[in-house]
Amino acid sequence: EVRLVESGGDLVQPGGSLTLSCPASGFTFSNYCMGWFRQAPGKEREEIASIYNAEGRTLYDDSVKGRFTIAKNNAKSTAYLIMHFLKPEDTGMYYCAAGPPRIATWGFDGCKDWEYWGQGTQVTVSS
């Protein structure tokens, strides 16, 4: 059985920091991409960060670039999202996801095929 369980969401003031964790089980963690998605109230879920360790590849949405860092600990089968300088617009439900890397004839072609999802953890940025 595949499990992804997010934790670490909280109420934080603007400018603050949070670290989200996503321990995973039920698949070969080291071979998979891990991603973090955010769904703000009334909006669609959006991808904000992804990582594929074997290639050392990370990708960030422009809205979080320079403030958020995605990390992946294969020994602990855990993905992290380290968030600094939080803004009210970062408020939302945060989900982690896992999926196989897309491999083309020329090599790594991105993390695009998300197979497994967690239940989410709420982040609220407000004074």
C-alpha positions in Angstrom: 0.0 0.0 0.0 1.3 3.4 -1.0 1.2 6.1 1.7 2.2 9.8 1.6 1.5 11.6 4.9 2.2 15.4 4.9 2.8 17.2 8.2 4.2 20.5 9.4 1.4 22.9 8.3 0.6 25.7 10.7 -0.6 29.2 11.2 2.4 31.5 10.7 3.0 35.3 10.5 4.1 36.9 7.2 7.8 36.7 6.9 7.9 33.5 8.9 9.2 30.0 8.1 7.8 26.5 8.0 9.1 23.1 7.0 6.7 20.5 5.6 7.5 16.8 5.7 6.2 13.9 3.6 7.3 10.4 4.7 6.5 7.9 2.0 6.1 4.1 1.8 4.9 1.4 -0.6 7.1 2.3 -3.6 10.8 2.6 -4.4 11.3 6.2 -3.1 14.8 6.7 -4.5 13.6 6.0 -8.1 10.7 8.5 -8.0 10.2 12.2 -8.4 8.6 14.0 -5.5 6.6 17.1 -5.8 4.8 19.7 -3.7 1.5 21.2 -4.8 -0.6 24.0 -3.3 -4.3 24.7 -3.5 -5.4 28.2 -2.4 -9.0 28.8 -1.4 -11.1 29.0 -4.5 -8.3 28.2 -6.8 -7.0 25.1 -8.7 -4.1 23.0 -7.3 -0.8 24.2 -8.7 2.6 22.6 -8.7 5.2 24.6 -6.8 8.3 22.4 -6.6 9.6 19.1 -7.8 12.8 17.0 -7.4 14.4 14.0 -9.0 17.5 13.1 -7.0 19.2 10.8 -9.5 19.6 13.7 -11.9 19.9 16.4 -9.2 17.1 18.2 -10.8 14.8 20.6 -9.0 12.1 22.8 -10.5 10.3 25.7 -8.8 7.3 27.8 -9.7 8.2 31.5 -10.0 6.0 32.4 -7.1 8.2 30.4 -4.7 11.6 30.6 -6.3 14.3 31.9 -3.9 12.0 31.4 -0.9 11.2 27.7 -0.9 13.5 24.7 -1.1 12.5 21.1 -1.9 14.6 18.3 -0.5 14.5 14.5 -0.7 16.1 12.1 1.8 16.2 8.7 0.2 17.5 7.0 3.4 14.4 8.2 5.2 12.0 8.0 2.3 11.0 11.5 3.1 10.5 14.6 1.0 10.6 18.1 2.5 9.5 21.6 1.6 11.4 24.3 3.5 9.6 27.6 3.3 11.0 31.0 4.2 9.7 34.6 3.9 6.1 33.3 3.8 3.5 35.6 2.3 -0.3 35.7 2.8 -0.6 34.4 -0.8 1.2 31.3 0.2 -1.9 30.3 2.2 -3.4 27.0 1.1 -3.5 23.2 1.4 -0.1 21.7 0.6 0.1 18.3 -1.0 3.0 16.1 -1.7 3.0 13.7 -4.7 5.2 11.0 -6.1 5.6 9.8 -9.7 8.1 8.1 -12.0 10.5 10.4 -13.9 9.7 10.8 -17.6 12.7 9.3 -19.5 13.1 10.2 -23.2 15.6 8.8 -25.7 17.9 11.7 -24.8 17.5 11.2 -21.1 15.6 12.8 -18.2 12.5 14.6 -19.5 11.1 16.0 -16.2 8.7 15.1 -13.4 5.3 15.2 -15.0 3.5 12.0 -14.2 2.2 12.1 -10.7 0.8 8.8 -9.5 0.5 9.0 -5.7 -0.9 11.8 -3.5 -1.0 12.6 0.2 -4.0 14.1 2.0 -2.6 17.5 2.5 -1.5 19.8 5.3 -2.9 23.3 5.8 -0.6 26.4 5.8 -2.0 29.7 6.8 0.0 32.9 6.6 -1.7 35.7 8.5 -1.0 38.3 11.1 
